C-alpha cells in the first residue's frame, strides 16, 4: 500500500492495495478530484463516481485488510475534505463499529511492526481483536514481543489470546518475552501460568485427582480447564446392556470417592 497525502492545493490520494490483482481489470475511477485506482494504468477509460467517498471507495475496494483500513482512515483524518460523519460512514461501510476505542486502535495500528501487521492481515483481524492493547499507554513497549509472536505464526484465536496475556503481564510488571528455545505451545502455557499462578496450581491438582481414580475398564476420563468453567469429560465403552449397567455402578463408586475430595473445589 502507498498513500500520498496533501499538497498545498488539494489532496493527492494514491492507494495501492495489497491485492492489486483484484482491481487491475477495472477502469480508472475518480471521485471529485481524487483518482482512486489505476495510477499507472495506460487505459483511457475513466469513470467518475458520484456517491460519497466511502461508497465510491468501497465500490473499487470492497475488502480492506486491517492495515489498509487504518491507513486510509488516517488519510481521511488528515484531510479537511472529510468530516466526522465521513469518517464514521467509512468505518460503517466496512462493517467496523465507529467507537472511540476503534478509532484509537486504527490510529496506533500502522505504528506496529510490519511483520505483525502482515500477520494481522493474514488472519483477518479486525480492530476489536486488538482492544487489549488499549490498556497500554505506549504500544512501543509491546512491539518486540509482538515480533516474537508473529515468528511463531499462531492461529488467530491463539494469537489473540497470547496478545491479551502479554498485555496483562506487562501491566503486572512481568516479562512476557518467549525464551530462546521455547515453542509457541510451551510459551503460551507459561504465559497462562504467569498470569494465573493459583488457577494453574488448582488445575494440576484436579488433573492429578482424576487420574488417580479407579475408572472402569475401557473408560477414559479427562479434566478440561477452559476459562472459568472446568469440566470432566468421561467416555466409556459398553458392548452390552449388562456391561453398561455394570459400568454405571462402578461410576457411582467413583462419584462417592469424588465427594470425599471434590475436583471442582481443590482449596
C-alpha positions as CSV (number, residue, x, y, z in Angstrom):
1,X,0.0,0.0,0.0
2,X,1.2,3.5,-0.7
3,X,-0.6,6.7,0.4
4,X,0.3,10.1,-0.8
5,X,-1.3,12.8,1.3
6,X,-2.0,16.6,0.9
7,X,-0.3,19.2,-1.2
8,X,-0.9,22.9,-0.8
9,X,-3.9,22.9,-3.1
10,X,-5.7,19.6,-2.8
11,X,-5.5,16.0,-1.6
12,X,-3.4,13.8,-3.9
13,X,-4.7,10.4,-2.9
14,X,-2.9,7.3,-4.0
15,X,-3.8,3.9,-2.7
16,X,-2.0,0.7,-3.9
17,X,-3.9,-2.2,-2.5
18,X,-2.1,-5.3,-1.2
19,X,-4.1,-7.4,-3.6
20,X,-3.7,-5.4,-6.8
21,X,-5.0,-8.3,-9.0
22,X,-8.5,-7.7,-7.7
23,X,-8.7,-4.2,-9.2
24,X,-6.3,-4.3,-12.1
25,X,-9.0,-5.0,-14.6
26,X,-11.2,-2.1,-13.6
27,X,-11.4,1.2,-15.4
28,X,-9.9,4.2,-13.7
29,X,-12.3,5.5,-11.1
30,X,-12.4,9.2,-10.0
31,X,-14.2,10.7,-7.1
32,X,-14.2,14.5,-7.3
33,X,-10.6,15.3,-7.9
34,X,-9.3,12.1,-6.5
35,X,-8.2,9.2,-8.6
36,X,-8.9,6.0,-6.7
37,X,-7.2,3.4,-8.7
38,X,-5.2,2.6,-11.9
39,X,-2.5,5.2,-11.1
40,X,-0.1,3.5,-13.6
41,X,-2.8,2.4,-16.0
42,X,-2.5,3.2,-19.7
43,X,-6.2,2.7,-20.2
44,X,-8.1,5.8,-21.4
45,X,-11.4,4.6,-19.7
46,X,-12.2,6.9,-16.8
47,X,-15.4,6.6,-14.7
48,X,-16.4,9.4,-12.3
49,X,-18.2,8.2,-9.2
50,X,-21.0,10.4,-7.8
51,X,-21.7,8.7,-4.5
52,X,-20.0,9.7,-1.2
53,X,-16.3,9.0,-0.9
54,X,-16.8,5.9,1.3
55,X,-19.3,4.3,-1.0
56,X,-17.2,5.2,-4.0
57,X,-14.0,3.8,-2.4
58,X,-15.9,0.6,-1.3
59,X,-17.1,0.1,-4.8
60,X,-13.5,0.0,-6.0
61,X,-12.1,-1.8,-2.9
62,X,-14.9,-4.0,-1.4
63,X,-12.4,-5.6,1.0
64,X,-9.6,-4.0,3.0
65,X,-7.1,-5.5,5.4
66,X,-6.8,-4.1,8.9
67,X,-3.6,-2.2,7.9
68,X,-5.1,-0.8,4.7
69,X,-8.3,0.3,6.6
70,X,-6.2,2.1,9.2
71,X,-4.0,3.9,6.7
72,X,-7.0,5.1,4.6
73,X,-8.8,6.2,7.7
74,X,-5.7,8.2,8.8
75,X,-5.5,9.9,5.4
76,X,-9.1,10.9,5.8
77,X,-8.5,12.3,9.3
78,X,-5.6,14.4,8.0
79,X,-7.6,15.9,5.2
80,X,-10.0,18.9,5.6
81,X,-12.1,17.3,2.8
82,X,-13.7,14.9,5.2
83,X,-15.9,15.4,8.2
84,X,-16.5,13.3,11.3
85,X,-19.6,12.0,9.6
86,X,-17.5,10.9,6.6
87,X,-15.1,9.1,8.9
88,X,-17.9,7.2,10.6
89,X,-19.5,6.3,7.2
90,X,-16.2,4.9,6.0
91,X,-15.9,2.6,9.0
92,X,-19.6,1.6,8.9
93,X,-19.4,0.6,5.3
94,X,-16.6,-1.8,6.1
95,X,-18.6,-3.1,8.9
96,X,-16.4,-1.6,11.6
97,X,-18.2,0.0,14.6
98,X,-17.0,3.6,14.7
99,X,-16.5,3.8,18.5
100,X,-13.8,5.8,20.2
101,X,-11.9,2.6,21.0
102,X,-12.0,1.5,17.4
103,X,-10.6,4.9,16.3
104,X,-7.8,4.8,18.8
105,X,-6.8,1.4,17.6
106,X,-6.8,2.5,14.0
107,X,-4.5,5.4,14.9
108,X,-2.0,3.1,16.5
109,X,-2.1,0.0,14.2
110,X,0.2,1.5,11.5
111,X,2.9,2.1,14.2
112,X,3.1,-1.7,15.0
113,X,5.9,-3.8,13.5
114,X,5.4,-4.6,9.8
115,X,5.6,-8.4,10.3
116,X,2.9,-8.2,13.0
117,X,0.7,-6.2,10.6
118,X,1.2,-8.8,8.0
119,X,0.1,-11.5,10.5
120,X,-3.0,-9.4,11.3
121,X,-3.9,-9.2,7.6
122,X,-3.3,-12.9,7.0
123,X,-5.6,-13.8,9.9
124,X,-8.2,-11.2,9.0
125,X,-8.0,-9.4,12.4
126,X,-10.4,-6.5,13.0
127,X,-9.8,-3.6,15.4
128,X,-11.8,-5.2,18.2
129,X,-9.3,-8.1,18.2
130,X,-6.6,-5.7,19.4
131,X,-8.7,-4.0,22.1
132,X,-6.5,-5.3,24.9
133,X,-3.6,-3.1,23.6
134,X,-5.5,0.0,24.6
135,X,-4.6,-0.8,28.2
136,X,-1.0,0.2,27.4
137,X,-0.1,3.9,27.4
138,X,2.7,3.2,25.0
139,X,2.3,0.5,22.4
140,X,6.1,0.5,21.6
141,X,6.7,-1.4,24.9
142,X,5.0,-4.4,23.3
143,X,6.5,-4.2,19.8
144,X,9.4,-6.5,20.4
145,X,7.2,-9.2,21.9
146,X,4.7,-8.9,19.1
147,X,7.6,-9.5,16.6
148,X,8.4,-12.7,18.5
149,X,4.7,-13.7,18.5
150,X,4.4,-13.5,14.7
151,X,7.5,-15.6,14.2
152,X,5.6,-18.5,15.7
153,X,2.8,-18.0,13.1
154,X,0.0,-18.8,15.6
155,X,-3.6,-19.3,14.7
156,X,-5.9,-16.2,15.0
157,X,-7.5,-17.4,18.3
158,X,-4.2,-18.4,19.9
159,X,-2.5,-15.2,18.8
160,X,-5.3,-13.0,20.2
161,X,-5.1,-15.0,23.5
162,X,-1.4,-14.5,23.6
163,X,-1.7,-10.8,23.0
164,X,-4.2,-10.4,25.9
165,X,-1.9,-12.3,28.2
166,X,1.2,-10.3,27.1
167,X,-0.6,-7.0,27.8
168,X,-1.8,-8.2,31.2
169,X,1.6,-9.4,32.2
170,X,3.3,-6.1,31.1
171,X,0.8,-4.2,33.3
172,X,1.8,-6.6,36.2
173,X,5.5,-5.7,35.5
174,X,6.3,-9.2,34.3
175,X,8.4,-10.0,31.3
176,X,6.2,-12.0,28.8
177,X,9.0,-12.5,26.2
178,X,9.5,-16.1,25.0
179,X,12.7,-17.9,25.8
180,X,15.1,-18.7,23.0
181,X,14.3,-22.4,22.9
182,X,10.6,-22.2,23.5
183,X,7.9,-23.4,21.2
184,X,4.6,-21.5,20.9
185,X,2.6,-24.0,22.9
186,X,5.1,-24.0,25.7
187,X,5.3,-20.2,25.7
188,X,1.5,-19.8,25.7
189,X,1.3,-22.3,28.6
190,X,4.0,-20.3,30.5
191,X,2.1,-17.1,29.9
192,X,-1.0,-18.6,31.4
193,X,0.9,-19.9,34.4
194,X,2.4,-16.5,35.0
195,X,-0.9,-14.7,34.7
196,X,-2.9,-17.2,36.7
197,X,-0.5,-19.0,39.1
198,X,-3.2,-20.0,41.6
199,X,-5.5,-21.3,38.9
200,X,-2.7,-23.3,37.3
201,X,-1.9,-25.0,40.6
202,X,-5.6,-25.8,41.2
203,X,-5.9,-27.3,37.7
204,X,-2.9,-29.5,38.2
205,X,-4.4,-30.8,41.5
206,X,-7.7,-31.6,39.8
207,X,-6.0,-33.4,36.9
208,X,-3.9,-35.5,39.3
209,X,-7.0,-36.3,41.3
210,X,-8.9,-37.5,38.2
211,X,-6.0,-39.6,37.0
212,X,-5.7,-41.4,40.4
213,X,-9.4,-42.5,40.5
214,X,-10.3,-46.1,39.7
215,X,-12.2,-45.8,36.5
216,X,-13.9,-48.8,34.9
217,X,-12.1,-50.7,32.1
218,X,-12.2,-49.0,28.7
219,X,-13.3,-45.7,30.2
220,X,-11.5,-42.5,29.5
221,X,-11.7,-39.5,31.9
222,X,-10.2,-36.1,31.1
223,X,-10.2,-32.9,33.2
224,X,-10.7,-29.9,30.9
225,X,-9.9,-26.5,32.2
226,X,-11.4,-23.8,29.9
227,X,-11.7,-20.2,31.2
228,X,-13.7,-20.2,34.4
229,X,-15.7,-23.4,33.6
230,X,-13.8,-26.6,34.4
231,X,-15.4,-29.8,33.2
232,X,-14.9,-33.5,33.4
233,X,-15.2,-35.4,30.2
234,X,-15.9,-39.1,30.5
235,X,-16.0,-41.6,27.6
236,X,-17.0,-45.2,28.2
237,X,-17.4,-48.2,26.0
238,X,-20.0,-50.8,26.7
239,X,-20.6,-53.9,24.5
240,X,-23.9,-55.0,26.1
241,X,-26.6,-53.6,28.3
242,X,-25.3,-55.7,31.2
243,X,-21.8,-54.2,30.8
244,X,-23.2,-50.7,30.5
245,X,-25.2,-51.2,33.8
246,X,-22.1,-52.6,35.5
247,X,-20.0,-49.6,34.4
248,X,-22.7,-47.2,35.7
249,X,-22.5,-49.0,39.1
250,X,-18.7,-48.6,39.0
251,X,-19.0,-44.9,38.1
252,X,-21.2,-44.4,41.2
253,X,-18.3,-45.6,43.3
254,X,-16.1,-43.1,41.5
255,X,-18.6,-40.4,42.3
256,X,-18.6,-41.3,46.0
257,X,-14.8,-41.0,46.0
258,X,-15.1,-37.6,44.4
259,X,-17.4,-36.5,47.1
260,X,-14.6,-37.0,49.6
261,X,-12.4,-34.6,47.6
262,X,-14.2,-32.5,45.0
263,X,-12.0,-31.8,41.9
264,X,-14.1,-28.7,41.3
265,X,-13.0,-27.3,44.7
266,X,-9.4,-28.0,45.3
267,X,-8.7,-25.4,48.0
